[in-house]
Amino acid sequence: MLMLRASTPFAYAKVDKLDAEEARHLRAQYLIHKVLEEKSPAVRSRPPALARVKARIGVRLKKLRLTVRSVRVRACRTLRWHLRNLRRLVAIGGQGSGETAGSPS
């Protein structure tokens, strides 16, 4: 089989006889190259300001996530501290003489 390729990549090949599988492969390569050529200018034409906005949004979301995590950790610590104090108060109240500070004796 004699294949002569053109100088451009993914161009159709001129051959005397082309296998059906090779023809499908060359056609697929050509279509992929054509789609990539169409997509490339669209990607390049994206305004750089949009990329900066996306980056700023990402940084702000990350900061927000860290802030929420730290607030949650502080809230859990505070709750544990209050529950520990409450347990102590309940335990001390149960072990006392049964008299309250304001009752007459």
N, CA, C and O of each residue as an XYZ file, in Angstrom:
420
protein
N       0.849     -1.161      0.000
C       0.000      0.000      0.000
C       0.900      1.231      0.000
O       1.821      1.352      0.807
N       0.614      2.113     -0.902
C       1.420      3.315     -1.052
C       0.664      4.490     -0.452
O      -0.437      4.819     -0.892
N       1.271      5.131      0.572
C       0.618      6.272      1.201
C       1.499      7.492      1.044
O       2.687      7.456      1.365
N       0.930      8.550      0.559
C       1.632      9.817      0.471
C       0.899     10.800      1.364
O      -0.262     11.119      1.109
N       1.551     11.281      2.396
C       0.910     12.193      3.339
C       1.145     13.631      2.907
O       2.192     13.974      2.358
N       0.163     14.445      3.163
C       0.286     15.872      2.889
C       1.123     16.511      3.992
O       1.352     15.900      5.036
N       1.579     17.739      3.762
C       2.445     18.393      4.735
C       1.679     18.826      5.983
O       2.269     18.954      7.055
N       0.371     19.052      5.853
C      -0.404     19.475      7.025
C      -0.808     18.248      7.836
O      -1.088     17.192      7.270
N      -0.841     18.386      9.162
C      -1.213     17.230      9.976
C      -2.699     16.931      9.840
O      -3.505     17.839      9.638
N      -3.050     15.692      9.948
C      -4.417     15.205      9.926
C      -5.151     15.540      8.627
O      -6.378     15.645      8.627
N      -4.429     15.708      7.527
C      -5.071     15.937      6.240
C      -5.376     14.578      5.615
O      -4.802     13.557      5.995
N      -6.268     14.590      4.672
C      -6.575     13.342      3.995
C      -5.347     12.853      3.236
O      -4.582     13.654      2.697
N      -5.165     11.549      3.197
C      -4.021     10.966      2.518
C      -4.430     10.538      1.106
O      -5.552     10.085      0.878
N      -3.510     10.690      0.184
C      -3.753     10.227     -1.171
C      -3.146      8.831     -1.281
O      -1.946      8.647     -1.076
N      -3.960      7.883     -1.596
C      -3.476      6.509     -1.710
C      -4.109      5.865     -2.940
O      -5.134      6.319     -3.448
N      -3.472      4.801     -3.398
C      -4.041      4.055     -4.513
C      -5.263      3.270     -4.033
O      -6.323      3.286     -4.658
N      -5.082      2.593     -2.921
C      -6.181      1.807     -2.369
C      -6.129      1.979     -0.857
O      -5.070      1.811     -0.251
N      -7.252      2.311     -0.247
C      -7.265      2.592      1.186
C      -8.151      1.579      1.886
O      -9.282      1.331      1.470
N      -7.628      1.001      2.950
C      -8.374      0.050      3.760
C      -9.526      0.790      4.442
O      -9.385      1.967      4.775
N     -10.637      0.137      4.649
C     -11.815      0.769      5.258
C     -11.519      1.235      6.682
O     -11.949      2.315      7.086
N     -10.787      0.424      7.436
C     -10.455      0.797      8.817
C      -9.523      2.008      8.850
O      -9.677      2.902      9.681
N      -8.550      2.020      7.928
C      -7.643      3.171      7.861
C      -8.394      4.429      7.430
O      -8.096      5.523      7.911
N      -9.358      4.283      6.534
C     -10.140      5.431      6.079
C     -10.938      6.016      7.245
O     -11.013      7.236      7.396
N     -11.537      5.146      8.073
C     -12.282      5.628      9.243
C     -11.343      6.325     10.223
O     -11.685      7.350     10.813
N     -10.148      5.746     10.385
C      -9.171      6.334     11.303
C      -8.738      7.721     10.822
O      -8.686      8.664     11.612
N      -8.430      7.845      9.539
C      -8.028      9.140      8.991
C      -9.163     10.157      9.084
O      -8.935     11.326      9.398
N     -10.376      9.706      8.812
C     -11.532     10.609      8.904
C     -11.721     11.087     10.348
O     -11.990     12.264     10.587
N     -11.578     10.173     11.299
C     -11.720     10.538     12.712
C     -10.640     11.530     13.112
O     -10.920     12.506     13.809
N      -9.412     11.291     12.680
C      -8.324     12.220     12.993
C      -8.604     13.609     12.429
O      -8.375     14.621     13.092
N      -9.102     13.641     11.195
C      -9.419     14.920     10.566
C     -10.513     15.658     11.337
O     -10.406     16.860     11.579
N     -11.561     14.934     11.721
C     -12.669     15.565     12.441
C     -12.226     16.057     13.818
O     -12.635     17.133     14.254
N     -11.401     15.282     14.495
C     -10.882     15.707     15.801
C     -10.058     16.975     15.641
O     -10.201     17.917     16.420
N      -9.201     16.999     14.637
C      -8.364     18.180     14.393
C      -9.231     19.399     14.070
O      -8.945     20.508     14.521
N     -10.280     19.188     13.293
C     -11.167     20.281     12.912
C     -11.892     20.841     14.135
O     -12.009     22.058     14.282
N     -12.376     19.963     15.008
C     -13.071     20.396     16.228
C     -12.109     21.144     17.141
O     -12.473     22.164     17.726
N     -10.885     20.643     17.266
C      -9.902     21.310     18.123
C      -9.556     22.694     17.593
O      -9.358     23.624     18.374
N      -9.482     22.840     16.277
C      -9.217     24.156     15.691
C     -10.351     25.130     15.992
O     -10.113     26.313     16.235
N     -11.592     24.625     15.975
C     -12.738     25.487     16.269
C     -12.768     25.878     17.740
O     -13.142     27.003     18.071
N     -12.384     24.974     18.619
C     -12.445     25.231     20.058
C     -11.312     26.137     20.521
O     -11.506     26.929     21.444
N     -10.154     26.046     19.916
C      -8.983     26.791     20.384
C      -9.196     28.297     20.442
O      -8.882     28.893     21.472
N      -9.712     28.957     19.398
C      -9.907     30.407     19.493
C     -10.907     30.787     20.578
O     -10.764     31.842     21.196
N     -11.904     29.961     20.822
C     -12.892     30.280     21.857
C     -12.239     30.277     23.234
O     -12.549     31.114     24.083
N     -11.339     29.335     23.443
C     -10.656     29.264     24.736
C      -9.739     30.467     24.894
O      -9.667     31.058     25.972
N      -9.040     30.831     23.830
C      -8.118     31.972     23.897
C      -8.851     33.296     24.019
O      -8.317     34.250     24.585
N     -10.083     33.366     23.489
C     -10.805     34.633     23.502
C     -11.502     34.894     24.832
O     -12.119     35.944     25.008
N     -11.413     33.951     25.773
C     -12.021     34.171     27.081
C     -11.334     35.347     27.754
O     -10.105     35.397     27.813
N     -12.105     36.282     28.256
C     -11.483     37.459     28.871
C     -10.682     37.083     30.114
O     -11.132     36.278     30.929
N      -9.496     37.668     30.254
C      -8.672     37.318     31.411
C      -9.309     37.760     32.726
O      -8.999     37.209     33.782
N     -10.200     38.752     32.665
C     -10.876     39.199     33.890
C     -11.732     38.075     34.464
O     -11.849     37.939     35.682
N     -12.330     37.270     33.588
C     -13.163     36.163     34.047
C     -12.318     35.151     34.816
O     -12.762     34.615     35.832
N     -11.117     34.892     34.343
C     -10.238     33.963     35.050
C      -9.885     34.515     36.428
O      -9.830     33.762     37.400
N      -9.644     35.832     36.521
C      -9.330     36.433     37.819
C     -10.519     36.352     38.760
O     -10.351     36.119     39.957
N     -11.732     36.544     38.222
C     -12.933     36.463     39.050
C     -13.081     35.054     39.598
O     -13.387     34.867     40.776
N     -12.865     34.066     38.743
C     -12.969     32.684     39.193
C     -11.944     32.406     40.284
O     -12.246     31.724     41.263
N     -10.737     32.927     40.119
C      -9.700     32.718     41.126
C     -10.098     33.384     42.430
O      -9.920     32.807     43.503
N     -10.641     34.608     42.348
C     -11.050     35.311     43.573
C     -12.198     34.580     44.248
O     -12.237     34.477     45.474
N     -13.135     34.072     43.451
C     -14.248     33.326     44.042
C     -13.714     32.094     44.746
O     -14.175     31.763     45.838
N     -12.754     31.410     44.147
C     -12.170     30.228     44.767
C     -11.489     30.556     46.076
O     -11.629     29.817     47.050
N     -10.749     31.659     46.114
C     -10.057     32.059     47.335
C     -11.076     32.423     48.409
O     -10.910     32.061     49.574
N     -12.125     33.136     48.019
C     -13.150     33.526     48.995
C     -13.877     32.310     49.545
O     -14.161     32.252     50.741
N     -14.184     31.334     48.690
C     -14.829     30.115     49.175
C     -13.925     29.362     50.134
O     -14.388     28.822     51.138
N     -12.645     29.325     49.828
C     -11.703     28.632     50.707
C     -11.641     29.326     52.063
O     -11.660     28.661     53.099
N     -11.565     30.662     52.068
C     -11.537     31.410     53.328
C     -12.823     31.195     54.113
O     -12.793     31.022     55.331
N     -13.953     31.207     53.410
C     -15.235     30.986     54.077
C     -15.291     29.594     54.706
O     -15.761     29.434     55.833
N     -14.812     28.600     53.978
C     -14.808     27.229     54.488
C     -13.947     27.122     55.737
O     -14.341     26.475     56.707
N     -12.760     27.759     55.722
C     -11.887     27.731     56.891
C     -12.519     28.467     58.070
O     -12.407     28.021     59.212
N     -13.179     29.589     57.799
C     -13.832     30.342     58.869
C     -14.947     29.526     59.508
O     -15.071     29.478     60.732
N     -15.755     28.888     58.671
C     -16.850     28.066     59.191
C     -16.294     26.926     60.029
O     -16.848     26.597     61.078
N     -15.208     26.326     59.575
C     -14.614     25.228     60.327
C     -14.115     25.712     61.685
O     -14.323     25.040     62.695
N     -13.455     26.878     61.716
C     -12.930     27.372     62.987
C     -14.065     27.764     63.930
O     -13.966     27.546     65.138
N     -15.145     28.342     63.390
C     -16.299     28.689     64.228
C     -16.916     27.420     64.804
O     -17.296     27.385     65.974
N     -17.014     26.390     63.987
C     -17.589     25.122     64.447
C     -16.733     24.502     65.545
O     -17.263     23.995     66.534
N     -15.417     24.540     65.378
C     -14.518     23.982     66.385
C     -14.662     24.748     67.696
O     -14.742     24.145     68.767
N     -14.695     26.092     67.609
C     -14.843     26.896     68.832
C     -16.176     26.629     69.508
O     -16.248     26.552     70.734
N     -17.243     26.485     68.707
C     -18.561     26.208     69.285
C     -18.572     24.857     70.003
O     -19.143     24.734     71.086
N     -17.944     23.847     69.401
C     -17.888     22.520     70.029
C     -17.095     22.575     71.333
O     -17.507     21.977     72.327
N     -15.971     23.280     71.346
C     -15.180     23.402     72.568
C     -15.979     24.098     73.670
O     -15.981     23.662     74.821
N     -16.654     25.181     73.300
C     -17.439     25.923     74.279
C     -18.562     25.055     74.838
O     -18.822     25.074     76.041
N     -19.222     24.300     73.974
C     -20.297     23.419     74.420
C     -19.762     22.358     75.374
O     -20.370     22.087     76.409
N     -18.619     21.756     75.026
C     -18.019     20.765     75.934
C     -17.682     21.381     77.277
O     -17.906     20.762     78.317
N     -17.141     22.607     77.269
C     -16.771     23.286     78.508
C     -18.005     23.528     79.378
O     -17.972     23.305     80.588
N     -19.106     23.993     78.746
C     -20.338     24.235     79.501
C     -20.921     22.932     80.042
O     -21.376     22.885     81.184
N     -20.909     21.888     79.238
C     -21.433     20.599     79.714
C     -20.596     20.043     80.865
O     -21.139     19.472     81.811
N     -19.293     20.207     80.786
C     -18.424     19.743     81.872
C     -18.748     20.495     83.166
O     -18.856     19.887     84.231
N     -18.903     21.825     83.069
C     -19.256     22.617     84.246
C     -20.625     22.221     84.787
O     -20.828     22.159     85.999
N     -21.561     21.954     83.882
C     -22.896     21.541     84.311
C     -22.839     20.208     85.048
O     -23.510     20.041     86.067
N     -22.060     19.271     84.559
C     -21.909     17.973     85.238
C     -21.326     18.158     86.631
O     -21.771     17.531     87.592
N     -20.322     19.031     86.729
C     -19.724     19.292     88.051
C     -20.751     19.869     89.017
O     -20.828     19.454     90.174
N     -21.540     20.830     88.535
C     -22.545     21.437     89.397
C     -23.588     20.419     89.841
O     -23.999     20.415     91.002
N     -24.016     19.560     88.926
C     -24.998     18.544     89.268
C     -24.398     17.555     90.255
O     -25.067     17.151     91.206
N     -23.136     17.155     90.044
C     -22.485     16.204     90.941
C     -22.300     16.809     92.328
O     -22.511     16.114     93.322
N     -21.915     18.074     92.429
C     -21.729     18.735     93.726
C     -23.072     18.886     94.426
O     -23.159     18.699     95.640
N     -24.107     19.217     93.689
C     -25.433     19.384     94.287
C     -25.972     18.084     94.856
O     -26.667     18.110     95.871
N     -25.680     16.964     94.248
C     -26.164     15.666     94.718
C     -25.386     15.179     95.932
O     -25.926     14.396     96.713
N     -24.139     15.608     96.127
C     -23.317     15.130     97.234
C     -23.444     16.013     98.470
O     -22.970     15.632     99.540
N     -24.055     17.152     98.355
C     -24.147     18.102     99.479
C     -25.045     17.561    100.575
O     -25.537     16.437    100.480
N     -25.262     18.360    101.624
C     -26.040     17.963    102.782
C     -27.525     17.994    102.510
O     -28.312     17.611    103.375
N     -27.930     18.433    101.349
C     -29.349     18.483    101.023
C     -29.952     19.810    101.346
O     -31.084     20.072    100.942
N     -29.249     20.674    102.063
C     -29.761     21.994    102.387
C     -29.377     22.962    101.279
O     -28.300     22.851    100.694
N     -30.245     23.892    100.998
C     -29.923     24.934    100.037
C     -29.459     26.145    100.805
O     -29.702     26.256    102.007
N     -28.798     27.047    100.126
C     -28.208     28.221    100.781
C     -29.267     29.147    101.351
O     -29.000     29.830    102.339
N     -30.444     29.195    100.774
C     -31.458     30.136    101.216
C     -32.459     29.579    102.214
O     -33.296     30.341    102.699
N     -32.422     28.295    102.546
C     -33.429     27.707    103.443
C     -33.054     27.921    104.909
O     -31.881     27.826    105.269
N     -34.038     28.207    105.751
C     -33.728     28.401    107.166
C     -33.460     27.073    107.877
O     -34.070     26.058    107.543
N     -32.559     27.075    108.850
C     -32.236     25.873    109.599
C     -32.656     25.993    111.022
O     -32.459     25.063    111.804
